[in-house]
């Protein structure tokens, strides 16, 4: 079974409110076995015109596990807390 990744690019518009999202999303990640590969580190564009803001990369044991995280009650609470605090762009990527 291939692993799966959730890749997010976040534009934070309200840093104080976003802190609550970070706390709640961490709870959801732990509850669903996410491995945090990247969470807000420095970004250097090597090619192309992509200009990411805050990047998060999570690894899951399977696509189904990643979907369960995204659809979970825990992440729903985090998502609700993020409203008005950030613009989220998130993708699910099947690994090898």
C-alpha positions, -999 to +999 in steps of 0.1 A: +000+000+000+016+033-010+020+061+015+002+094+010+011+130+015-009+162+022+009+192+009-005+226+020+005+262+011-010+286+036-012+324+035-017+335+071-037+367+074-042+367+112-012+353+130-027+354+164-059+335+154-038+311+134-020+299+165-053+283+177-055+265+143-019+252+148-028+238+182-060+221+170-044+208+137-016+192+158-042+173+178-057+161+146-024+151+131-014+131+162-049+114+163-045+102+127-009+092+126+005+120+105+042+123+102+052+160+100+079+163+073+077+201+068+059+227+089+066+263+080+104+262+073+122+286+050+113+281+013+136+287-016+122+285-051+146+266-074+126+267-106+094+282-119+071+309-107+056+293-076+059+316-046+047+296-016+040+312+017+039+288+047+043+252+035+032+221+054+039+185+043+024+156+061+030+119+055+004+092+061+006+055+058-021+054+031-044+076+010-073+064+031-055+075+063-049+109+048-086+112+039-097+101+073-075+129+088-090+155+065-126+143+072-121+139+109-140+156+137-106+168+151-096+184+118-130+199+114-125+218+146-091+230+134-105+240+100-133+260+118-107+279+140-088+288+108-117+307+092-106+343+088-071+336+098-056+320+067-061+311+031-055+273+027-045+255-005-042+217+002-036+187-020-035+149-014-007+132-032-003+094-035+032+083-027+053+053-038 
